[in-house]
Every structure is written in C-alpha cells, then in structure tokens.
Amino acid sequence: MSKLTMKFEIKHKLTDSILFSIKTENWRLAIEAAIRAKADLSSADLRSADLRSADLRSADLRSADLRSANLRSADLRSANLSYADLRSADLRYADLRSANLRYADLSYANLRYANLSYADLRYADLRYAKGVNKYLTTPLYLLLDQPAKIRAYKIVKDNYEGIYN
C-alpha cells in the first residue's frame, strides 16, 4: 500500500512567494528535503509546523517564523536561527548545540531538556521561556558561590576614567 503524498509549499512569511515546493507525506519530510536541496529558507513561514524529530542540522532559518512550531526532539545543531520567531515553540529535548539564536524571540518557548551547549543566545528574548536554567546563562553567576570577598580591578586612565568608557 503506497503512502499518501501531498503537495507542500514553503512560503516566504512576508511576500507569500514559494521558497520550496515538494510532494511528500508530511511537513517534516518537506523541510528536510528543502534543507538537503540547500533551499533558502530564511524568512520562511513555518508557523505551527509539526517538525518533531526533524533533522534540521545546519539549516539556514534566519528570520523564519516558527511561532508555535513543534520542534520537540529536533536536531538543530549548528542551525542559523538568528532573528527567528520561536515564540511558544516546543523545543523540549531539541539539540541546539552550536546553534545561532542571536536576536531570536524565544519568549514563552518550552526549552526543557533542550541542549543549548555552545549556542549563541546573545540578545535572544528568553522572557517567560520554560526550562531555562538562569545559572547557565552568564558566567557571572559563579560569583555567587565565592566563599569570601572578591577583589576586582579596572584599568583606568590618569583621570580615573575607564579605557572603554
């Protein structure tokens, strides 16, 4: 018995132009095929897409709209998700090692058990995100565990103004 195939079109979130089109069984396979074909998926409209366990390694999803997308257990290692809209996305158990999440909107996203090792989270919006360990977000939290007073030094000019003023 053959599996049911449907036509899937990945569209640009602003212009509605078609970025990639394929006949396949589901969204996950369509996106994986687009990535293998090196399609430009930056600014793709993938709202509410079911991408559970998808292989999205090294995908270029800059500025993509992934609001409410199901990315549970997805492999997003080294993916470029800078400026992506991931509000309310399910990223539980997702592998985001070395992913570029700079300026990404992760507000209300579920990041429980997600692997964020070496991910670039600079300027990412993590407000109300679930499962984020605040003690792993900045190395300055280690100062809270110091057993005694801490001495800090600052390089200054002759007028006591910092050199990086």
DSSP file with accessible surface (Angstrom, degrees, kcal/mol):
  #  RESIDUE AA STRUCTURE BP1 BP2  ACC     N-H-->O    O-->H-N    N-H-->O    O-->H-N    TCO  KAPPA ALPHA  PHI   PSI    X-CA   Y-CA   Z-CA
    1    1 A M              0   0  238      0, 0.0     2,-0.2     0, 0.0     0, 0.0   0.000 360.0 360.0 360.0 126.1    0.0    0.0    0.0
    2    2 A S        -     0   0  111      1,-0.1     2,-0.2     3,-0.0     3,-0.0  -0.513 360.0-112.0 -80.9 149.9    1.5    3.3   -1.0
    3    3 A K        -     0   0  143     -2,-0.2     2,-0.3     1,-0.1    -1,-0.1  -0.513  34.4-103.3 -80.5 148.8    1.6    6.2    1.4
    4    4 A L        -     0   0  137     -2,-0.2     2,-0.4    21,-0.1    -1,-0.1  -0.543  38.6-162.6 -72.8 125.5   -0.5    9.3    0.7
    5    5 A T        -     0   0   77     -2,-0.3     2,-0.3    18,-0.0    20,-0.2  -0.888   7.6-174.6-111.8 147.4    1.6   12.2   -0.7
    6    6 A M  E     -A   24   0A  97     18,-3.3    18,-2.6    -2,-0.4     2,-0.5  -0.903  32.3-101.2-131.9 161.4    0.5   15.8   -0.7
    7    7 A K  E     -A   23   0A 123     -2,-0.3     2,-0.5    16,-0.2    16,-0.3  -0.741  36.4-166.7 -86.8 127.2    2.0   18.9   -2.2
    8    8 A F  E     -A   22   0A  17     14,-3.4    14,-2.2    -2,-0.5     2,-0.5  -0.957   3.2-167.9-116.0 130.2    3.8   21.1    0.4
    9    9 A E  E     -A   21   0A  62     -2,-0.5     2,-0.6    12,-0.2    12,-0.2  -0.980  10.2-153.3-119.4 124.9    4.8   24.7   -0.3
   10   10 A I  E     -A   20   0A   1     10,-3.2     9,-3.4    -2,-0.5    10,-1.4  -0.867  25.2-165.0 -95.9 120.8    7.1   26.6    2.0
   11   11 A K  E     -A   18   0A  69     -2,-0.6    34,-3.1    34,-0.5     7,-0.2  -0.736  25.5-101.8-111.3 157.2    6.4   30.2    1.6
   12   12 A H  B  >  -B   44   0B  36      5,-2.7     4,-1.5    -2,-0.3    32,-0.2  -0.522  31.6-131.1 -71.1 137.1    8.1   33.5    2.5
   13   13 A K  T  4 S+     0   0   68     30,-3.3    -1,-0.1    -2,-0.2    31,-0.1   0.754  99.7  28.2 -68.1 -22.6    6.5   35.0    5.6
   14   14 A L  T  4 S+     0   0  141     29,-0.3    -1,-0.2     3,-0.1    30,-0.1   0.826 129.7  31.7-105.0 -42.5    6.1   38.5    4.1
   15   15 A T  T  4 S-     0   0   91      2,-0.1    -2,-0.1     1,-0.0     3,-0.1   0.610  87.7-136.0 -95.5 -13.2    5.7   38.1    0.4
   16   16 A D     <  +     0   0   99     -4,-1.5     2,-0.1     1,-0.2    -3,-0.1   0.588  52.6 149.0  65.9  10.0    4.0   34.7    0.2
   17   17 A S        -     0   0   58      1,-0.1    -5,-2.7    -6,-0.1     2,-0.5  -0.448  56.1-103.4 -72.5 150.8    6.3   33.7   -2.6
   18   18 A I  E     +A   11   0A  89     -7,-0.2    -7,-0.3     1,-0.2     3,-0.1  -0.640  36.1 178.8 -81.9 122.5    7.1   30.0   -2.8
   19   19 A L  E    S-     0   0A  46     -9,-3.4     2,-0.3    -2,-0.5    21,-0.3   0.762  72.3  -2.0 -89.6 -31.8   10.6   29.2   -1.4
   20   20 A F  E     -A   10   0A  39    -10,-1.4   -10,-3.2    19,-0.1     2,-0.4  -0.957  61.4-167.9-161.6 140.9   10.3   25.4   -1.9
   21   21 A S  E     +A    9   0A  52     -2,-0.3     2,-0.3   -12,-0.2   -12,-0.2  -0.998  16.7 154.8-136.9 139.6    7.7   23.0   -3.2
   22   22 A I  E     -A    8   0A  50    -14,-2.2   -14,-3.4    -2,-0.4     2,-0.6  -0.988  39.6-123.1-159.2 151.7    7.6   19.2   -3.0
   23   23 A K  E     +A    7   0A 154     -2,-0.3     2,-0.3   -16,-0.3   -16,-0.2  -0.914  56.8 127.0 -98.3 120.7    5.2   16.3   -2.9
   24   24 A T  E     -A    6   0A  21    -18,-2.6   -18,-3.3    -2,-0.6     3,-0.1  -0.879  67.2 -91.5-157.5-171.9    5.7   14.2    0.2
   25   25 A E  S    S-     0   0   82     -2,-0.3     2,-0.3   -20,-0.2   -21,-0.1   0.781  92.1  -6.8 -87.8 -30.9    4.0   12.7    3.2
   26   26 A N  S  > S-     0   0   56      1,-0.1     4,-1.8   -20,-0.1    -1,-0.2  -0.968  71.0 -93.2-158.6 173.0    4.3   15.5    5.8
   27   27 A W  H  > S+     0   0   82     -2,-0.3     4,-2.8     1,-0.2     5,-0.3   0.881 117.3  58.1 -60.7 -41.8    5.8   18.8    6.8
   28   28 A R  H  > S+     0   0   76     22,-0.4     4,-2.5     1,-0.2    -1,-0.2   0.947 108.9  44.2 -57.6 -47.0    8.9   17.3    8.5
   29   29 A L  H  > S+     0   0   40      1,-0.2     4,-2.2     2,-0.2    -1,-0.2   0.873 112.2  53.9 -67.0 -33.6    9.9   15.4    5.3
   30   30 A A  H  X S+     0   0    0     -4,-1.8     4,-2.2     2,-0.2    -2,-0.2   0.937 111.4  44.0 -65.4 -45.6    9.2   18.6    3.2
   31   31 A I  H  X S+     0   0    0     -4,-2.8     4,-2.4     2,-0.2    -2,-0.2   0.920 112.8  51.5 -66.5 -43.9   11.5   20.7    5.4
   32   32 A E  H  X S+     0   0   20     -4,-2.5     4,-2.4    -5,-0.3    -1,-0.2   0.912 110.5  49.5 -60.4 -39.0   14.2   18.1    5.5
   33   33 A A  H  X S+     0   0   11     -4,-2.2     4,-2.1    -5,-0.2    -1,-0.2   0.910 109.3  52.0 -66.1 -39.6   14.1   17.8    1.7
   34   34 A A  H  <>S+     0   0    0     -4,-2.2     5,-2.8     2,-0.2    -2,-0.2   0.908 110.5  48.2 -63.2 -39.8   14.4   21.6    1.4
   35   35 A I  H ><5S+     0   0   29     -4,-2.4     3,-1.6     1,-0.2    -2,-0.2   0.929 110.6  50.0 -68.3 -42.3   17.4   21.6    3.6
   36   36 A R  H 3<5S+     0   0  173     -4,-2.4    -1,-0.2     1,-0.3    -2,-0.2   0.866 110.1  51.7 -62.9 -33.3   19.1   18.8    1.7
   37   37 A A  T 3<5S-     0   0   63     -4,-2.1    -1,-0.3    -5,-0.2    -2,-0.2   0.421 113.2-123.2 -82.5   1.8   18.4   20.8   -1.5
   38   38 A K  T < 5 +     0   0  185     -3,-1.6    -3,-0.2     1,-0.2    -2,-0.1   0.838  46.9 175.9  59.0  34.8   20.0   23.8    0.1
   39   39 A A      < -     0   0   24     -5,-2.8     2,-1.0    -6,-0.2    21,-0.3  -0.406  39.8-108.6 -67.7 147.3   16.9   25.9   -0.4
   40   40 A D        +     0   0   93    -21,-0.3    -1,-0.1     1,-0.2    21,-0.1  -0.697  45.2 168.1 -80.1 102.9   16.9   29.4    1.0
   41   41 A L    >   +     0   0    2     -2,-1.0     3,-1.8    19,-0.6    -1,-0.2   0.243  26.5 131.7-102.5  12.2   14.5   29.1    4.0
   42   42 A S  T 3  S+     0   0   18      1,-0.3    21,-0.2    19,-0.1    19,-0.1  -0.443  80.8  13.0 -65.1 136.8   15.4   32.4    5.5
   43   43 A S  T 3  S+     0   0   23     19,-2.7   -30,-3.3     1,-0.2   -29,-0.3   0.687  93.0 161.5  67.9  22.1   12.1   34.2    6.3
   44   44 A A  B <   -B   12   0B   0     -3,-1.8    21,-3.0    18,-0.3     2,-0.9  -0.421  43.5-124.8 -71.5 145.6   10.1   31.0    5.8
   45   45 A D  B     +c   65   0C  36    -34,-3.1   -34,-0.5    19,-0.2    21,-0.1  -0.821  48.3 150.1 -92.6 102.3    6.6   30.9    7.2
   46   46 A L    >   +     0   0    4     19,-2.5     3,-1.9    -2,-0.9    -1,-0.1  -0.072  16.5 161.7-123.3  30.3    6.6   27.7    9.3
   47   47 A R  T 3  S-     0   0  121      1,-0.3    21,-0.2    22,-0.1    19,-0.1  -0.277  73.2  -4.0 -56.3 133.5    4.1   28.7   11.9
   48   48 A S  T 3  S+     0   0   86     19,-2.8    -1,-0.3     1,-0.2    21,-0.1   0.623  91.3 162.5  59.4  17.8    2.7   25.8   13.9
   49   49 A A    <   -     0   0    6     -3,-1.9    21,-2.6    18,-0.2     2,-1.0  -0.406  42.1-127.8 -68.3 140.3    4.6   23.3   11.7
   50   50 A D  B     +g   70   0D  66     19,-0.2   -22,-0.4     1,-0.1    21,-0.1  -0.798  45.2 154.6 -90.5  98.9    4.9   19.8   13.1
   51   51 A L    >   +     0   0    1     19,-2.5     3,-2.0    -2,-1.0    -1,-0.1  -0.107  13.1 162.9-118.3  33.3    8.7   19.2   12.9
   52   52 A R  T 3  S-     0   0  127      1,-0.3    21,-0.2    22,-0.1    19,-0.1  -0.298  74.4  -3.7 -56.3 130.9    9.0   16.7   15.7
   53   53 A S  T 3  S+     0   0   79     19,-2.6    -1,-0.3     1,-0.2    21,-0.1   0.652  94.2 162.1  60.4  20.6   12.4   14.8   15.5
   54   54 A A    <   -     0   0    0     -3,-2.0    21,-3.0    18,-0.2     2,-1.0  -0.390  44.5-124.7 -71.5 147.5   13.2   16.6   12.2
   55   55 A D  B     +k   75   0E  62     19,-0.2    21,-0.1     1,-0.1   -20,-0.1  -0.808  46.6 154.1 -92.3  97.6   16.8   16.6   11.0
   56   56 A L    >   +     0   0    1     19,-2.3     3,-1.9    -2,-1.0    -1,-0.1  -0.023  14.3 158.4-115.9  28.2   17.5   20.4   10.7
   57   57 A R  T 3  S-     0   0  114      1,-0.3    21,-0.2    22,-0.1    19,-0.1  -0.288  73.3  -3.1 -58.0 133.2   21.2   20.3   11.2
   58   58 A S  T 3  S+     0   0   86     19,-2.6    -1,-0.3     1,-0.2    21,-0.2   0.642  92.3 162.7  60.2  18.6   23.0   23.4    9.7
   59   59 A A    <   -     0   0    3     -3,-1.9    21,-3.1    18,-0.2     2,-1.0  -0.390  40.8-132.0 -68.0 144.4   19.7   24.7    8.3
   60   60 A D  B     +n   80   0F  54    -21,-0.3   -19,-0.6    19,-0.2    21,-0.1  -0.830  45.1 151.1 -98.3  95.6   19.5   28.4    7.4
   61   61 A L    >   +     0   0    2     19,-2.3     3,-2.0    -2,-1.0    -1,-0.1  -0.132  15.7 163.0-117.7  35.3   16.3   29.5    9.1
   62   62 A R  T 3  S-     0   0   96      1,-0.3   -19,-2.7    22,-0.1   -18,-0.3  -0.311  74.2  -2.4 -56.5 133.7   17.3   33.1    9.6
   63   63 A S  T 3  S+     0   0   35     19,-2.5    -1,-0.3   -21,-0.2    21,-0.1   0.618  95.0 157.6  60.3  14.7   14.2   35.3   10.4
   64   64 A A    <   -     0   0    0     -3,-2.0    21,-2.7    18,-0.2     2,-0.9  -0.377  46.3-123.4 -69.5 148.9   11.9   32.3    9.9
   65   65 A D  B     +cd  45  85C  10    -21,-3.0   -19,-2.5    19,-0.2    21,-0.1  -0.846  44.9 155.5 -95.0 103.1    8.5   32.4   11.5
   66   66 A L    >   +     0   0    2     19,-2.6     3,-2.1    -2,-0.9    -1,-0.1  -0.055  14.9 158.1-117.4  28.4    8.4   29.3   13.7
   67   67 A R  T 3  S-     0   0   76      1,-0.3   -19,-2.8    22,-0.1   -18,-0.2  -0.315  75.3  -3.1 -57.2 133.2    5.8   30.5   16.2
   68   68 A S  T 3  S+     0   0   66     19,-2.5    -1,-0.3     1,-0.2    21,-0.1   0.638  94.8 156.3  59.2  17.5    4.1   27.6   18.0
   69   69 A A    <   -     0   0    1     -3,-2.1    21,-2.5    18,-0.2     2,-0.9  -0.437  46.8-125.2 -72.2 146.7    6.1   25.1   15.9
   70   70 A N  B     +gh  50  90D  40    -21,-2.6   -19,-2.5    19,-0.2    21,-0.1  -0.832  44.3 155.9 -94.6 101.6    6.6   21.6   17.4
   71   71 A L    >   +     0   0    3     19,-2.3     3,-2.2    -2,-0.9    -1,-0.1  -0.014  16.3 155.4-113.2  26.0   10.3   21.1   17.3
   72   72 A R  T 3  S-     0   0   83      1,-0.3   -19,-2.6    22,-0.1   -18,-0.2  -0.331  75.8  -3.2 -60.0 128.4   10.4   18.6   20.1
   73   73 A S  T 3  S+     0   0   56     19,-2.4    -1,-0.3     1,-0.2    21,-0.1   0.622  95.8 154.9  63.3  16.6   13.5   16.3   19.8
   74   74 A A    <   -     0   0    0     -3,-2.2    21,-2.7    18,-0.2     2,-0.9  -0.430  47.4-125.5 -72.9 148.5   14.5   18.1   16.6
   75   75 A D  B     +kl  55  95E  29    -21,-3.0   -19,-2.3    19,-0.2    21,-0.1  -0.842  42.4 158.2 -96.6 103.0   18.2   18.1   15.6
   76   76 A L    >   +     0   0    1     19,-2.4     3,-2.1    -2,-0.9    -1,-0.1  -0.008  13.8 157.2-114.9  27.5   19.1   21.8   15.1
   77   77 A R  T 3  S-     0   0   76      1,-0.3   -19,-2.6    22,-0.1   -18,-0.2  -0.316  75.7  -4.2 -58.2 131.3   22.8   21.5   15.6
   78   78 A S  T 3  S+     0   0   69     19,-2.3    -1,-0.3     1,-0.2    21,-0.2   0.627  95.3 153.5  60.5  17.6   24.6   24.4   14.0
   79   79 A A    <   -     0   0    1     -3,-2.1    21,-2.9    18,-0.2     2,-0.9  -0.464  47.6-125.8 -74.4 147.9   21.4   25.8   12.6
   80   80 A N  B     +no  60 100F  42    -21,-3.1   -19,-2.3    19,-0.2    21,-0.1  -0.849  44.3 154.3 -96.9 104.1   21.1   29.5   11.9
   81   81 A L    >   +     0   0    3     19,-2.7     3,-2.0    -2,-0.9    -1,-0.1   0.002  17.8 150.4-116.0  25.2   18.1   30.7   13.8
   82   82 A S  T 3  S+     0   0   12      1,-0.3   -19,-2.5    22,-0.1   -18,-0.2  -0.348  75.9   3.6 -63.1 138.4   19.2   34.3   14.2
   83   83 A Y  T 3  S+     0   0  133     19,-2.0    -1,-0.3     1,-0.2    21,-0.1   0.549  96.9 149.9  63.0   9.4   16.2   36.7   14.3
   84   84 A A    <   -     0   0    1     -3,-2.0    21,-2.6    18,-0.2     2,-0.9  -0.417  50.2-126.8 -71.6 147.9   13.8   33.7   14.1
   85   85 A D  B     +de  65 105C  23    -21,-2.7   -19,-2.6    19,-0.2    21,-0.1  -0.852  41.3 158.6 -97.1 103.0   10.4   34.0   15.8
   86   86 A L    >   +     0   0    1     19,-2.3     3,-2.1    -2,-0.9    -1,-0.1  -0.003  14.8 156.1-114.1  25.9   10.2   30.9   18.1
   87   87 A R  T 3  S-     0   0   92      1,-0.3   -19,-2.5    22,-0.1   -18,-0.2  -0.307  75.6  -2.9 -58.0 132.0    7.5   32.3   20.4
   88   88 A S  T 3  S+     0   0   63     19,-1.8    -1,-0.3   -21,-0.2    21,-0.2   0.633  94.9 154.2  60.6  17.9    5.7   29.5   22.1
   89   89 A A    <   -     0   0    1     -3,-2.1    21,-2.6    18,-0.2     2,-0.9  -0.465  48.0-124.3 -73.8 147.2    7.6   26.9   20.2
   90   90 A D  B     +hi  70 110D  29    -21,-2.5   -19,-2.3    19,-0.2    21,-0.1  -0.836  42.2 159.2 -93.6 104.6    8.0   23.4   21.7
   91   91 A L    >   +     0   0    2     19,-2.3     3,-2.1    -2,-0.9    -1,-0.1   0.064  15.9 150.2-113.7  22.7   11.8   22.8   21.8
   92   92 A R  T 3  S-     0   0   70      1,-0.3   -19,-2.4    22,-0.1   -18,-0.2  -0.333  77.6  -0.5 -59.0 134.4   11.8   20.1   24.5
   93   93 A Y  T 3  S+     0   0  114     19,-1.7    -1,-0.3   -21,-0.2    21,-0.2   0.538  95.7 151.5  63.0   8.4   14.7   17.7   24.1
   94   94 A A    <   -     0   0    0     -3,-2.1    21,-2.6    18,-0.2     2,-0.9  -0.412  48.0-128.8 -69.1 146.0   15.8   19.7   20.9
   95   95 A D  B     +lm  75 115E  28    -21,-2.7   -19,-2.4    19,-0.2    21,-0.1  -0.851  39.1 161.1 -98.2 103.1   19.5   19.6   20.1
   96   96 A L    >   +     0   0    2     19,-2.3     3,-2.2    -2,-0.9    -1,-0.1   0.029  14.7 155.2-111.1  25.1   20.5   23.2   19.7
   97   97 A R  T 3  S-     0   0   92      1,-0.3   -19,-2.3    22,-0.1   -18,-0.2  -0.309  76.5  -4.2 -57.9 130.6   24.3   22.7   20.2
   98   98 A S  T 3  S+     0   0   65     19,-2.2    -1,-0.3   -21,-0.2    21,-0.2   0.644  96.0 153.5  60.6  18.0   26.2   25.5   18.4
   99   99 A A    <   -     0   0    1     -3,-2.2    21,-2.7    18,-0.3     2,-0.9  -0.492  48.9-123.7 -75.6 147.6   23.0   26.9   17.0
  100  100 A N  B     +op  80 120F  43    -21,-2.9   -19,-2.7    19,-0.2    21,-0.1  -0.830  42.9 158.3 -93.1 104.6   22.9   30.6   16.2
  101  101 A L    >   +     0   0    1     19,-2.1     3,-2.1    -2,-0.9    -1,-0.1   0.032  17.2 151.9-112.8  23.2   20.0   32.0   18.2
  102  102 A R  T 3  S-     0   0   81      1,-0.3   -19,-2.0    22,-0.1   -18,-0.2  -0.355  77.1  -3.5 -61.4 128.2   21.2   35.6   18.2
  103  103 A Y  T 3  S+     0   0  102     19,-1.8    -1,-0.3   -21,-0.2    21,-0.2   0.569  96.5 151.0  65.2  11.2   18.3   38.0   18.4
  104  104 A A    <   -     0   0    1     -3,-2.1    21,-2.7    18,-0.2     2,-0.9  -0.447  49.3-126.2 -71.4 146.1   15.8   35.1   18.3
  105  105 A D  B     +ef  85 125C  39    -21,-2.6   -19,-2.3    19,-0.2    21,-0.1  -0.838  40.9 159.7 -95.9 104.4   12.5   35.5   20.0
  106  106 A L    >   +     0   0    0     19,-2.3     3,-2.1    -2,-0.9    -1,-0.1   0.092  19.4 146.2-109.5  19.4   12.2   32.5   22.4
  107  107 A S  T 3  S+     0   0    9      1,-0.3   -19,-1.8    22,-0.1   -18,-0.2  -0.357  76.7   3.1 -64.0 136.8    9.6   34.1   24.7
  108  108 A Y  T 3  S+     0   0  122     19,-1.4    -1,-0.3     1,-0.2    21,-0.2   0.501  97.3 143.6  65.4   6.4    7.2   31.5   26.1
  109  109 A A    <   -     0   0    0     -3,-2.1    21,-2.9    18,-0.2     2,-0.8  -0.441  54.2-124.2 -71.8 150.1    9.1   28.7   24.3
  110  110 A N  B     +ij  90 130D  23    -21,-2.6   -19,-2.3    19,-0.2    21,-0.2  -0.865  38.1 164.7 -98.4 108.2    9.5   25.4   26.1
  111  111 A L    >   +     0   0    4     19,-3.1     3,-2.2    -2,-0.8    20,-0.2   0.132  17.4 148.4-109.3  18.5   13.2   24.7   26.3
  112  112 A R  T 3  S-     0   0  110      1,-0.3   -19,-1.7    18,-0.1   -18,-0.2  -0.330  79.1  -3.5 -59.7 130.2   13.0   21.9   29.0
  113  113 A Y  T 3  S+     0   0  164     18,-0.3    -1,-0.3     1,-0.2     2,-0.2   0.569  95.1 148.0  63.8  11.4   15.8   19.4   28.4
  114  114 A A    <   -     0   0   19     -3,-2.2     2,-0.9   -21,-0.2    -1,-0.2  -0.537  51.3-125.3 -73.1 142.9   17.0   21.2   25.3
  115  115 A N  B     +m   95   0E  55    -21,-2.6   -19,-2.3    -2,-0.2    -1,-0.1  -0.818  37.1 166.9 -92.5 107.7   20.7   21.0   24.7
  116  116 A L    >   +     0   0   47     -2,-0.9     3,-2.1   -21,-0.1    -1,-0.1   0.113  17.4 151.6-107.4  20.8   21.9   24.6   24.3
  117  117 A S  T 3  S-     0   0   55      1,-0.3   -19,-2.2   -20,-0.1   -18,-0.3  -0.306  78.2  -6.7 -57.8 128.7   25.7   23.9   24.6
  118  118 A Y  T 3  S+     0   0  211    -21,-0.2    -1,-0.3     1,-0.2     2,-0.2   0.581  95.3 150.5  62.1  11.0   27.7   26.5   22.8
  119  119 A A    <   -     0   0   18     -3,-2.1     2,-1.0   -21,-0.2    -1,-0.2  -0.512  51.2-123.2 -71.0 142.6   24.5   28.0   21.3
  120  120 A D  B     +p  100   0F  31    -21,-2.7   -19,-2.1    -2,-0.2    -1,-0.1  -0.796  40.5 164.4 -89.7 103.9   24.8   31.8   20.6
  121  121 A L    >   +     0   0   50     -2,-1.0     3,-2.1   -21,-0.1    -1,-0.1   0.139  17.4 147.8-106.7  18.1   22.0   33.3   22.7
  122  122 A R  T 3  S-     0   0  132      1,-0.3   -19,-1.8   -20,-0.1   -18,-0.2  -0.337  79.2  -4.5 -60.0 129.4   23.2   36.9   22.5
  123  123 A Y  T 3  S+     0   0  162      1,-0.2    -1,-0.3   -21,-0.2     2,-0.2   0.584  95.1 149.8  64.1  12.0   20.3   39.3   22.6
  124  124 A A    <   -     0   0   17     -3,-2.1     2,-0.9   -21,-0.2    -1,-0.2  -0.514  51.1-122.6 -71.9 144.1   17.8   36.4   22.4
  125  125 A D  B     +f  105   0C  35    -21,-2.7   -19,-2.3    -2,-0.2    -1,-0.1  -0.808  39.9 164.4 -91.5 107.6   14.5   37.1   24.1
  126  126 A L    >   +     0   0   48     -2,-0.9     3,-2.1   -21,-0.1    -1,-0.1   0.167  19.3 146.0-108.8  16.2   14.1   34.4   26.8
  127  127 A R  T 3  S-     0   0  154      1,-0.3   -19,-1.4   -20,-0.1   -18,-0.2  -0.334  79.1  -4.3 -60.0 131.2   11.3   36.1   28.7
  128  128 A Y  T 3  S+     0   0  160      1,-0.2    -1,-0.3   -21,-0.2     2,-0.1   0.579  92.3 153.6  62.8  11.5    8.9   33.6   30.1
  129  129 A A    <   -     0   0   19     -3,-2.1     3,-0.5   -21,-0.2     2,-0.4  -0.489  41.3-127.1 -67.4 142.4   10.7   30.7   28.4
  130  130 A K  B    S+j  110   0D  97    -21,-2.9   -19,-3.1     1,-0.2   -18,-0.1  -0.741  81.1  18.3 -94.9 139.9   10.2   27.4   30.3
  131  131 A G  S    S+     0   0   43     -2,-0.4     2,-0.5     1,-0.3   -18,-0.3   0.592  78.6 141.0  85.5  12.2   13.1   25.3   31.3
  132  132 A V        -     0   0   49     -3,-0.5     2,-0.9    -6,-0.1    -1,-0.3  -0.783  46.3-142.1 -92.0 125.1   16.0   27.8   31.1
  133  133 A N    >   -     0   0   82     -2,-0.5     3,-2.1     1,-0.2     4,-0.2  -0.761   7.7-159.1 -85.8 107.3   18.5   27.5   33.9
  134  134 A K  G >  S+     0   0  109     -2,-0.9     3,-1.3     1,-0.3     4,-0.5   0.787  87.8  65.3 -61.0 -24.5   19.4   31.1   34.7
  135  135 A Y  G 3  S+     0   0  129      1,-0.3    -1,-0.3     2,-0.1     6,-0.1   0.632 101.2  49.9 -74.4 -10.8   22.6   30.0   36.3
  136  136 A L  G <  S+     0   0  142     -3,-2.1    -1,-0.3     1,-0.1    -2,-0.2   0.337  93.1  77.5-103.5   5.5   23.9   28.7   32.9
  137  137 A T  S <  S+     0   0   73     -3,-1.3    -2,-0.1     1,-0.3    -1,-0.1   0.730 103.3  18.4 -89.7 -23.8   23.1   31.9   31.1
  138  138 A T    >   -     0   0   49     -4,-0.5     3,-1.5    -3,-0.1    -1,-0.3  -0.988  64.0-135.0-147.1 140.4   26.0   34.0   32.2
  139  139 A P  G >  S+     0   0  105      0, 0.0     3,-1.5     0, 0.0     4,-0.3   0.697  97.3  78.7 -67.8 -13.8   29.4   33.2   33.8
  140  140 A L  G >  S+     0   0  119      1,-0.3     3,-1.6     2,-0.2     4,-0.3   0.730  75.1  74.7 -68.7 -19.4   28.9   36.0   36.3
  141  141 A Y  G X  S+     0   0   73     -3,-1.5     3,-1.6     1,-0.3     4,-0.3   0.775  80.0  72.9 -63.7 -21.6   26.6   33.8   38.4
  142  142 A L  G X  S+     0   0   99     -3,-1.5     3,-1.5     1,-0.3    -1,-0.3   0.801  82.2  71.6 -64.1 -21.3   29.6   31.8   39.5
  143  143 A L  G X  S+     0   0   81     -3,-1.6     3,-1.3    -4,-0.3    -1,-0.3   0.784  84.7  66.9 -64.9 -24.2   30.4   34.9   41.7
  144  144 A L  G <  S+     0   0  118     -3,-1.6    -1,-0.3    -4,-0.3    -2,-0.2   0.744  97.4  54.3 -67.2 -22.0   27.5   33.9   43.9
  145  145 A D  G <  S+     0   0  137     -3,-1.5    -1,-0.2    -4,-0.3    -2,-0.2   0.364  76.8 123.1 -93.8   4.6   29.4   30.8   45.0
  146  146 A Q    <   -     0   0   83     -3,-1.3     4,-0.1    -4,-0.2    -3,-0.0  -0.501  55.0-148.4 -70.5 132.4   32.6   32.6   46.1
  147  147 A P  S    S+     0   0  129      0, 0.0     2,-0.2     0, 0.0    -1,-0.1   0.705  73.4  18.1 -76.4 -19.3   33.4   31.8   49.8
  148  148 A A  S    S-     0   0   76      1,-0.2    -2,-0.0     0, 0.0     0, 0.0  -0.721 103.0 -50.0-137.4-172.4   35.0   35.2   50.6
  149  149 A K        -     0   0  212     -2,-0.2     2,-0.4     1,-0.1    -1,-0.2  -0.251  52.7-134.1 -62.3 154.4   35.2   38.8   49.5
  150  150 A I        -     0   0   96     -4,-0.1     2,-0.5    -3,-0.1    -1,-0.1  -0.904   7.9-148.5-114.5 134.7   36.1   39.4   45.8
  151  151 A R        -     0   0  210     -2,-0.4     2,-0.4     2,-0.0     0, 0.0  -0.896  16.4-170.4-101.7 132.0   38.7   41.9   44.6
  152  152 A A        -     0   0   92     -2,-0.5     2,-0.3     2,-0.0    -2,-0.0  -0.925   4.4-158.9-121.2 147.5   38.1   43.4   41.3
  153  153 A Y        -     0   0  200     -2,-0.4     2,-0.4     2,-0.0    -2,-0.0  -0.925   3.4-166.8-124.7 150.1   40.5   45.6   39.3
  154  154 A K        -     0   0  154     -2,-0.3     2,-0.4     2,-0.0    -2,-0.0  -0.999  21.7-128.0-138.5 134.9   39.8   48.1   36.5
  155  155 A I        +     0   0  123     -2,-0.4     8,-1.2     5,-0.0     2,-0.3  -0.691  38.4 177.0 -81.8 128.4   42.3   49.6   34.1
  156  156 A V  B     -Q  162   0G  61     -2,-0.4     6,-0.2     6,-0.2     2,-0.1  -0.895  28.0-115.6-130.7 162.4   41.8   53.4   34.1
  157  157 A K    >   -     0   0  101      4,-2.8     3,-2.3    -2,-0.3     6,-0.0  -0.255  51.1 -84.8 -82.3 179.4   43.4   56.5   32.6
  158  158 A D  T 3  S+     0   0  166      1,-0.3    -1,-0.1     2,-0.1    -2,-0.0   0.810 132.0  53.9 -58.4 -29.9   45.2   59.2   34.6
  159  159 A N  T 3  S-     0   0  100      2,-0.1    -1,-0.3     1,-0.0     3,-0.1   0.235 119.9-109.8 -91.2  15.7   41.9   60.9   35.2
  160  160 A Y  S <  S+     0   0  193     -3,-2.3     2,-0.3     1,-0.3    -2,-0.1   0.632  74.4 138.4  66.9  17.6   40.4   57.6   36.6
  161  161 A E        -     0   0   73      1,-0.1    -4,-2.8     2,-0.0    -1,-0.3  -0.736  60.8-104.7 -89.9 140.5   38.1   57.2   33.6
  162  162 A G  B >   -Q  156   0G   7     -2,-0.3     3,-1.2    -6,-0.2    -6,-0.2  -0.265  18.7-127.9 -64.3 149.8   37.8   53.7   32.2
  163  163 A I  T 3  S+     0   0   69     -8,-1.2    -1,-0.1     1,-0.3    -7,-0.1   0.707 111.6  47.1 -72.5 -17.7   39.7   52.9   29.0
  164  164 A Y  T 3         0   0  213     -9,-0.3    -1,-0.3     0, 0.0    -2,-0.1  -0.084 360.0 360.0-108.7  32.8   36.5   51.6   27.5
  165  165 A N    <         0   0  148     -3,-1.2    -4,-0.0    -4,-0.0    -2,-0.0  -0.242 360.0 360.0 -58.8 360.0   34.3   54.5   28.6
